[in-house]
C-alpha cells in the first residue's frame, strides 16, 4: 500500500563533558552552529561519518571546519548521545 512512513525522531542527550564544552570552552557564535548541527541528528543521526579504531561505533560531525561533535547512536532507545564537542586538535585525544 502507498502512504508515507512516519520518520522516527531520535532524542538527543549531551554527556557532561560535551555540555561543559558548549557552556564554557567554545565561543557563543560557534556554539549556535554546533547546536544546529546536533539538532539535525534528531531526524537522521547517520549523517555523520562513522569513526574507526578505538572510536569504532561512534560518529562525528564537522562544524565550521575546525570543530568536531563525537556521538554514538542507541538504536534500541532511539537516542543520540553526544560525547564530545571540541576543536579538531583536541577532540580525539
N, C-alpha and C positions, 0 to 999 in steps of 0.2 A: 504494500500500500504506500501511496505517496504521503507526503507530510514532512514537516520539519522535526528533526530531533532536537530536543532541548539540550542546549550546551551546559555541561556541568561546570559549575563555578567552584574554584578552589578557594579555601580560606588561606590567609597569609598570616604567618607568625614570625616575629623577629626574636632571635636569641639576644641575651643581654649584651653581648659584645657588639653585635650589629646595631642595636638600639643606641648604645653608648657612642658609637662612632657617628651616627647620624645626629645625635644631640650635641656632641662636644668637639668632635675632631674634624668635621668637614664643614666648609663654608655653606651658609644657608641657601645661596643661589644654586649650588651644586646639589644640595640635599633635595631641593624641589624636583630636579631632573631625575635623581635616583629614585625618589618615591613614585614618580610617574611610571618609571620602568618596572618597579616592584609591583605596582598596581596592575600592570599589564599581564603579570603572571597569573592573575585570578582567572583569566579566560583560557590561557594557553601556556602552562608552565614549561612546556618543552621547547620554547623559543630560544632558550639559552643553549650554549654549547656544552655537551657532556664532557666532563673532565676525566683524565686518565691517571694512572699511577696511584699514589697514596690518596688522591681525591676522587677515586672511582666511585660512581654512584651520586656524585654531586654535579651541579651545573653552574655556569657562570654567565652573567650578563655584562656587557661593556657599557659604561656610561661616560660620555664626553671623552672618549678615547683613553683617559687616564685612570678611571675608577672601575672597580670590579665589584659585582654583587655575587657572592657564592651562596648557593642554596641547594637544598635537597627536596625531593618530592615524595610525599607519603600518599601513594595512590589509594590505599585502603581507606584512609580517612579524608581523602581529597584535600590535602593540606600541603602548602609550600612553606618550608622553614628556612628563613634567611639566616645563614650562619655568620657571614662576614660581609662587611662593606668597608672597603679601604682602597687606597691608591694602589695601582698595579705593582709598585715596587715593594709593597708590604703585605699584600693580601695572601700570597701563597706561602708565607713563612710561618 
